[in-house]
Amino acid sequence: MTLRELLASLDMVLSEGDLQPEVLSITEDSRQVKPGSVFVAIKGEHYDGHQFVRQAQQQGAVGVVVEEDFERHAPLVGGATALIKVKNSRKALGLLAAKLSGLPSAHLHMVGVTGTNGKTTVTYLAKSLLEAQGHRVGLLGTVGYVFGTEHRAASHTTPASVELQDMLKAMVNAGSDAAVMEVSSHALALDRIAGCEFDIVVFTNLTQDHLDFHHTLDDYFQAKLRLFTECVDSGQKTRPKRALVNADDERGPLILQHCSIPTWTYGLHAHADIRAEAIRLSMGGTDFQVNSPHGLLTIKSQLVGEHNVSNMLAAIGIALEMGMTVPMIEQAVQSVANVPGRFERINEGQPFTVVVDYAHTEDALYRLLRAAKAITEGRIITVFGCGGDRDAGKRPKMGQVAARHSDVVIVTSDNPRTENPHTILTQIEQGIKALRPEERCSYQIIADRAEAIHAAVSEAKGGDLLLIAGKGHEDYQILGTQKIHFDDREEARKAIQRQMSSR
């Protein structure tokens, strides 16, 4: 594809230079530029790619894309490299990457799920349901990227633009006909999914998170809203589309107000198009009935907790929109045993229950504890922490939720990153201390996460439920700038085995 062909549909402010060379690759990393590359200069958090334009040219770039206010402090030398000015180079990167990859989203039934909590569970359920229907489904999300027989660790919830388009192309080449992906607020705000057109989009909920990046809850919501307004109608596709919106969330009506495609609502308590009734919760799973536009469904699931009823409703809506029959959905839901790191039970024969969960926001932790309370006769022991270099405002709030709804709390490190772990722990403790004594349970602070998990297992007695929250599927811990191996599930198993062998 020539540079002229690649740029044909791009909204350019200016182009200068030779547009006839063949384009072999696109990158925003000047270190990856080679002959035949197009370099897209991005203004990032730490670096401004416009500073590396001349370096990209010297390495053989056939074109450089810059933003319209770019000052050529390092002017191009010679005329071998074309200069393309655009209003938004981030968006241009996604559009160009999609075109060079052959517009892969046009060849896939694209399902995008956004929201603070529930994205991973909804996408895993949707993948399982659609595969039961016979679809070949790629998955992109927090736990990993799956396409064909390949499984990659996730660098981000939603991959960067070029990587995303490369993987969608790989899905098409592997014979996939559908892609289910978590769409993060960062990806939406940073235009990572530019060049993708979605067929089904889902809003799960919105609670405080990522305010270190978005600054306000409304900015956070506005980023999520873009999935329902900008990413469903680019003109690549003519098939019917659908948005699924959680009617139990207070932001649901705003999504409905602005959404540009037909909608179904889903919920437990609101008057919804897809509504759960007669819910029965237990440690063994969840049973309920679903009133839907396609009739009544009877659901028996191995997943635990009322929050997972909401997640299942969203996945059921996806399946119904994709033409899946009621009996097929009922059978497929029943076969899903668990989602990695989401209410994942650790069983080594101990007389108490141990659950590892990714809950890392105030709302997610509250939902987790409420689910635990509904199915537990004994005490609830909670181990959790908060990540460093992230939204500090949620730390005292999470401390209060844990202390209010647990019987014992052990506050520990999560991924402290470059922050002092004790600063994070102190901020969590401030929330606990702000509660009246009668409102809060007993708690202790153990900075070392492994030590905290072992202490919690030693505390647990028959009938208790031990929750280890915050990291879920993650098999690492970030201390400073170092990433070390650490898996809550492995550590819990070791602690249980040690306790049982000492009896």
Summary of the structure (lengths in Angstrom):
residues: 503
radius of gyration: 24.3
end to end distance: 69.6
largest distance: 78.6
contacts: 1845
relative contact order: 0.08
helix: 36%
strand: 24%
